Amino acid sequence: MEKSLSNRSMKYLFILLLILIICIIIVFLVSKSSNYKKQIIFFEEYLKNNYTLDDATIKEFVKVFEILYDEFPYVTEYVYPIELLAIGIVETNFENVKGDSGESLGYFQIQAPTYWYLKHNYPEFYQRINFLEPWYWDNIKERPDVQLLTSILYLYDIKLRFGEEDAYSIYNGGSETYKDKILLRLNILENEFKTFNRR
């Protein structure tokens, strides 16, 4: 009789523990997803308030984040809108330009070999946004969505292969100075994001 009661208590305790763990996981996932959505809004508001980008460009950027969130959530676990905001600021201050003697293109300064590597390894992303053309300036200067997606995939790929710690320096050819600039900008943006969340 005592054994039976003891077994029953253990079962109830186990079930309660299991329910508690499931609830914690759900709260964590909801919080994480909510944070990503808030970062998209912050990204959009930050660009509107600090840059002269046209609304269509900002909408294209936002659309990429939404597609990733809805259709490729595994990418959003590694790369966040606030990181791309920092990269866009440090790379070009959100100007759609050629850099590195014409080798790096667009807001996030991606080079053609990087694009070809990503397009080969992640074709479904480019198919999703209907971009199957070569990475020439004339093809991508009017496609902010392609530029942002490529930057996101590049950072994602680096993080998977080399880890979080070296991702920012590798993004810029192994530059520790660049990594420091990104981390400083991220720190500033994260503080602004906290203020933004309190509104």
C-alpha positions as YAML, in Angstrom:
chain: A
units: angstrom
residues:
- id: 1
  name: MET
  ca: [0.00, 0.00, 0.00]
- id: 2
  name: GLU
  ca: [2.75, 2.45, 0.98]
- id: 3
  name: LYS
  ca: [4.72, 1.46, -2.12]
- id: 4
  name: SER
  ca: [1.67, 2.12, -4.29]
- id: 5
  name: LEU
  ca: [1.19, 5.58, -2.73]
- id: 6
  name: SER
  ca: [4.87, 6.31, -3.12]
- id: 7
  name: ASN
  ca: [4.79, 5.29, -6.80]
- id: 8
  name: ARG
  ca: [1.69, 7.39, -7.39]
- id: 9
  name: SER
  ca: [3.32, 10.43, -5.73]
- id: 10
  name: MET
  ca: [6.42, 9.98, -7.86]
- id: 11
  name: LYS
  ca: [4.27, 9.84, -11.00]
- id: 12
  name: TYR
  ca: [2.44, 13.04, -10.03]
- id: 13
  name: LEU
  ca: [5.72, 14.72, -9.18]
- id: 14
  name: PHE
  ca: [7.19, 13.65, -12.51]
- id: 15
  name: ILE
  ca: [4.12, 14.92, -14.41]
- id: 16
  name: LEU
  ca: [4.22, 18.24, -12.56]
- id: 17
  name: LEU
  ca: [7.92, 18.60, -13.28]
- id: 18
  name: LEU
  ca: [7.33, 17.80, -16.94]
- id: 19
  name: ILE
  ca: [4.52, 20.40, -17.15]
- id: 20
  name: LEU
  ca: [6.76, 22.99, -15.48]
- id: 21
  name: ILE
  ca: [9.60, 22.32, -17.92]
- id: 22
  name: ILE
  ca: [7.23, 22.59, -20.90]
- id: 23
  name: CYS
  ca: [5.85, 25.89, -19.56]
- id: 24
  name: ILE
  ca: [9.37, 27.29, -19.11]
- id: 25
  name: ILE
  ca: [10.31, 26.27, -22.66]
- id: 26
  name: ILE
  ca: [7.14, 27.88, -24.06]
- id: 27
  name: VAL
  ca: [7.77, 31.12, -22.15]
- id: 28
  name: PHE
  ca: [11.39, 31.15, -23.37]
- id: 29
  name: LEU
  ca: [10.38, 30.58, -27.02]
- id: 30
  name: VAL
  ca: [7.62, 33.19, -26.90]
- id: 31
  name: SER
  ca: [10.01, 35.68, -25.32]
- id: 32
  name: LYS
  ca: [12.70, 34.96, -27.92]
- id: 33
  name: SER
  ca: [10.25, 35.28, -30.81]
- id: 34
  name: SER
  ca: [8.81, 38.46, -29.34]
- id: 35
  name: ASN
  ca: [12.33, 39.89, -29.02]
- id: 36
  name: TYR
  ca: [13.05, 39.16, -32.71]
- id: 37
  name: LYS
  ca: [9.83, 40.87, -33.79]
- id: 38
  name: LYS
  ca: [10.64, 43.88, -31.60]
- id: 39
  name: GLN
  ca: [14.08, 44.05, -33.17]
- id: 40
  name: ILE
  ca: [12.50, 44.18, -36.63]
- id: 41
  name: ILE
  ca: [10.37, 47.14, -35.53]
- id: 42
  name: PHE
  ca: [13.41, 48.77, -33.92]
- id: 43
  name: PHE
  ca: [15.45, 48.24, -37.14]
- id: 44
  name: GLU
  ca: [12.68, 49.88, -39.17]
- id: 45
  name: GLU
  ca: [12.19, 52.82, -36.76]
- id: 46
  name: TYR
  ca: [15.92, 53.39, -36.40]
- id: 47
  name: LEU
  ca: [16.38, 53.68, -40.16]
- id: 48
  name: LYS
  ca: [13.37, 55.98, -40.51]
- id: 49
  name: ASN
  ca: [14.57, 58.26, -37.72]
- id: 50
  name: ASN
  ca: [18.28, 58.39, -38.53]
- id: 51
  name: TYR
  ca: [18.68, 57.97, -42.30]
- id: 52
  name: THR
  ca: [17.18, 59.31, -45.49]
- id: 53
  name: LEU
  ca: [16.41, 55.90, -46.96]
- id: 54
  name: ASP
  ca: [13.19, 55.80, -48.93]
- id: 55
  name: ASP
  ca: [10.23, 53.87, -47.53]
- id: 56
  name: ALA
  ca: [10.42, 51.23, -50.28]
- id: 57
  name: THR
  ca: [13.99, 50.30, -49.30]
- id: 58
  name: ILE
  ca: [13.10, 50.04, -45.62]
- id: 59
  name: LYS
  ca: [10.05, 47.91, -46.48]
- id: 60
  name: GLU
  ca: [12.27, 45.56, -48.51]
- id: 61
  name: PHE
  ca: [14.60, 45.17, -45.54]
- id: 62
  name: VAL
  ca: [11.70, 44.47, -43.19]
- id: 63
  name: LYS
  ca: [10.20, 41.97, -45.62]
- id: 64
  name: VAL
  ca: [13.43, 39.92, -45.57]
- id: 65
  name: PHE
  ca: [13.38, 39.71, -41.76]
- id: 66
  name: GLU
  ca: [9.72, 38.69, -41.83]
- id: 67
  name: ILE
  ca: [10.34, 35.98, -44.45]
- id: 68
  name: LEU
  ca: [13.16, 34.57, -42.34]
- id: 69
  name: TYR
  ca: [11.04, 34.67, -39.20]
- id: 70
  name: ASP
  ca: [8.09, 32.94, -40.87]
- id: 71
  name: GLU
  ca: [9.81, 30.50, -43.20]
- id: 72
  name: PHE
  ca: [13.41, 29.99, -42.04]
- id: 73
  name: PRO
  ca: [13.31, 30.41, -38.26]
- id: 74
  name: TYR
  ca: [16.52, 28.45, -37.75]
- id: 75
  name: VAL
  ca: [18.43, 31.41, -39.23]
- id: 76
  name: THR
  ca: [16.79, 33.82, -36.79]
- id: 77
  name: GLU
  ca: [18.26, 31.83, -33.91]
- id: 78
  name: TYR
  ca: [21.75, 32.90, -35.02]
- id: 79
  name: VAL
  ca: [21.39, 36.31, -36.69]
- id: 80
  name: TYR
  ca: [19.37, 39.23, -35.33]
- id: 81
  name: PRO
  ca: [18.14, 42.46, -36.95]
- id: 82
  name: ILE
  ca: [20.17, 44.54, -34.49]
- id: 83
  name: GLU
  ca: [23.38, 42.90, -35.77]
- id: 84
  name: LEU
  ca: [22.56, 43.86, -39.34]
- id: 85
  name: LEU
  ca: [21.80, 47.38, -38.18]
- id: 86
  name: ALA
  ca: [25.29, 47.56, -36.66]
- id: 87
  name: ILE
  ca: [26.91, 46.13, -39.81]
- id: 88
  name: GLY
  ca: [25.04, 48.56, -42.08]
- id: 89
  name: ILE
  ca: [26.12, 51.50, -39.93]
- id: 90
  name: VAL
  ca: [29.77, 50.45, -39.66]
- id: 91
  name: GLU
  ca: [30.13, 49.37, -43.30]
- id: 92
  name: THR
  ca: [28.51, 52.28, -45.16]
- id: 93
  name: ASN
  ca: [26.34, 54.25, -42.74]
- id: 94
  name: PHE
  ca: [23.50, 52.81, -44.82]
- id: 95
  name: GLU
  ca: [24.63, 54.13, -48.17]
- id: 96
  name: ASN
  ca: [24.13, 51.96, -51.24]
- id: 97
  name: VAL
  ca: [27.68, 52.22, -52.60]
- id: 98
  name: LYS
  ca: [30.65, 50.40, -54.10]
- id: 99
  name: GLY
  ca: [33.60, 50.00, -51.76]
- id: 100
  name: ASP
  ca: [37.04, 48.39, -51.78]
- id: 101
  name: SER
  ca: [37.81, 49.70, -55.29]
- id: 102
  name: GLY
  ca: [34.47, 48.42, -56.58]
- id: 103
  name: GLU
  ca: [34.86, 44.92, -55.10]
- id: 104
  name: SER
  ca: [32.33, 45.31, -52.25]
- id: 105
  name: LEU
  ca: [28.79, 46.26, -53.12]
- id: 106
  name: GLY
  ca: [25.78, 47.78, -51.43]
- id: 107
  name: TYR
  ca: [24.69, 48.71, -47.94]
- id: 108
  name: PHE
  ca: [26.48, 45.77, -46.31]
- id: 109
  name: GLN
  ca: [29.53, 45.58, -48.60]
- id: 110
  name: ILE
  ca: [29.30, 42.04, -49.90]
- id: 111
  name: GLN
  ca: [31.72, 40.83, -52.56]
- id: 112
  name: ALA
  ca: [30.78, 38.75, -55.59]
- id: 113
  name: PRO
  ca: [32.64, 35.55, -54.55]
- id: 114
  name: THR
  ca: [30.79, 35.61, -51.22]
- id: 115
  name: TYR
  ca: [27.47, 35.93, -53.02]
- id: 116
  name: TRP
  ca: [28.26, 33.03, -55.35]
- id: 117
  name: TYR
  ca: [29.26, 30.86, -52.41]
- id: 118
  name: LEU
  ca: [26.03, 31.69, -50.56]
- id: 119
  name: LYS
  ca: [23.85, 31.32, -53.63]
- id: 120
  name: HIS
  ca: [25.34, 27.88, -54.23]
- id: 121
  name: ASN
  ca: [24.88, 26.77, -50.60]
- id: 122
  name: TYR
  ca: [21.54, 28.46, -49.83]
- id: 123
  name: PRO
  ca: [19.67, 28.58, -53.17]
- id: 124
  name: GLU
  ca: [16.21, 28.29, -51.58]
- id: 125
  name: PHE
  ca: [16.60, 31.73, -49.99]
- id: 126
  name: TYR
  ca: [17.34, 33.45, -53.29]
- id: 127
  name: GLN
  ca: [14.56, 31.54, -55.00]
- id: 128
  name: ARG
  ca: [12.20, 32.73, -52.26]
- id: 129
  name: ILE
  ca: [12.92, 36.39, -53.07]
- id: 130
  name: ASN
  ca: [13.08, 35.70, -56.81]
- id: 131
  name: PHE
  ca: [16.71, 36.64, -57.39]
- id: 132
  name: LEU
  ca: [18.56, 34.26, -59.66]
- id: 133
  name: GLU
  ca: [20.74, 36.82, -61.44]
- id: 134
  name: PRO
  ca: [24.52, 37.36, -61.21]
- id: 135
  name: TRP
  ca: [25.87, 39.61, -58.45]
- id: 136
  name: TYR
  ca: [26.57, 42.63, -60.66]
- id: 137
  name: TRP
  ca: [26.11, 46.16, -59.40]
- id: 138
  name: ASP
  ca: [23.38, 46.89, -61.96]
- id: 139
  name: ASN
  ca: [21.47, 43.83, -60.73]
- id: 140
  name: ILE
  ca: [21.73, 44.44, -57.00]
- id: 141
  name: LYS
  ca: [21.85, 48.20, -56.52]
- id: 142
  name: GLU
  ca: [18.05, 48.32, -56.77]
- id: 143
  name: ARG
  ca: [17.56, 45.17, -54.66]
- id: 144
  name: PRO
  ca: [18.06, 46.03, -50.97]
- id: 145
  name: ASP
  ca: [16.33, 42.75, -50.10]
- id: 146
  name: VAL
  ca: [19.03, 40.76, -51.91]
- id: 147
  name: GLN
  ca: [21.78, 42.78, -50.24]
- id: 148
  name: LEU
  ca: [20.33, 42.27, -46.75]
- id: 149
  name: LEU
  ca: [19.57, 38.59, -47.29]
- id: 150
  name: THR
  ca: [23.12, 37.98, -48.51]
- id: 151
  name: SER
  ca: [24.57, 39.76, -45.49]
- id: 152
  name: ILE
  ca: [22.36, 37.75, -43.12]
- id: 153
  name: LEU
  ca: [23.30, 34.45, -44.79]
- id: 154
  name: TYR
  ca: [26.98, 35.39, -44.73]
- id: 155
  name: LEU
  ca: [26.89, 36.11, -40.99]
- id: 156
  name: TYR
  ca: [24.81, 32.97, -40.40]
- id: 157
  name: ASP
  ca: [27.24, 30.82, -42.37]
- id: 158
  name: ILE
  ca: [30.26, 32.28, -40.55]
- id: 159
  name: LYS
  ca: [28.67, 31.66, -37.15]
- id: 160
  name: LEU
  ca: [27.90, 28.04, -38.05]
- id: 161
  name: ARG
  ca: [31.39, 27.34, -39.35]
- id: 162
  name: PHE
  ca: [33.57, 29.43, -37.04]
- id: 163
  name: GLY
  ca: [31.44, 30.26, -34.02]
- id: 164
  name: GLU
  ca: [29.99, 33.46, -32.59]
- id: 165
  name: GLU
  ca: [33.20, 34.85, -31.18]
- id: 166
  name: ASP
  ca: [35.04, 35.35, -34.49]
- id: 167
  name: ALA
  ca: [32.03, 36.03, -36.72]
- id: 168
  name: TYR
  ca: [32.34, 39.81, -36.90]
- id: 169
  name: SER
  ca: [36.05, 39.87, -37.65]
- id: 170
  name: ILE
  ca: [35.68, 37.16, -40.32]
- id: 171
  name: TYR
  ca: [32.83, 39.16, -41.91]
- id: 172
  name: ASN
  ca: [35.49, 41.77, -42.71]
- id: 173
  name: GLY
  ca: [38.38, 39.50, -43.68]
- id: 174
  name: GLY
  ca: [39.61, 38.76, -40.15]
- id: 175
  name: SER
  ca: [39.90, 42.34, -38.92]
- id: 176
  name: GLU
  ca: [39.89, 42.64, -35.12]
- id: 177
  name: THR
  ca: [39.48, 46.41, -35.47]
- id: 178
  name: TYR
  ca: [36.29, 45.84, -37.45]
- id: 179
  name: LYS
  ca: [35.05, 43.41, -34.80]
- id: 180
  name: ASP
  ca: [35.67, 46.06, -32.11]
- id: 181
  name: LYS
  ca: [33.71, 48.64, -34.14]
- id: 182
  name: ILE
  ca: [30.78, 46.26, -34.54]
- id: 183
  name: LEU
  ca: [30.78, 45.34, -30.85]
- id: 184
  name: LEU
  ca: [30.89, 49.02, -29.85]
- id: 185
  name: ARG
  ca: [28.03, 49.86, -32.22]
- id: 186
  name: LEU
  ca: [26.05, 46.83, -30.98]
- id: 187
  name: ASN
  ca: [26.47, 48.00, -27.40]
- id: 188
  name: ILE
  ca: [25.12, 51.45, -28.32]
- id: 189
  name: LEU
  ca: [22.22, 49.93, -30.28]
- id: 190
  name: GLU
  ca: [21.33, 47.47, -27.53]
- id: 191
  name: ASN
  ca: [21.06, 50.34, -25.03]
- id: 192
  name: GLU
  ca: [18.83, 52.23, -27.47]
- id: 193
  name: PHE
  ca: [16.79, 49.06, -28.01]
- id: 194
  name: LYS
  ca: [16.22, 48.77, -24.23]
- id: 195
  name: THR
  ca: [14.94, 52.35, -24.17]
- id: 196
  name: PHE
  ca: [12.81, 51.62, -27.23]
- id: 197
  name: ASN
  ca: [11.27, 48.59, -25.48]
- id: 198
  name: ARG
  ca: [10.29, 50.65, -22.44]
- id: 199
  name: ARG
  ca: [8.11, 52.99, -24.51]
...
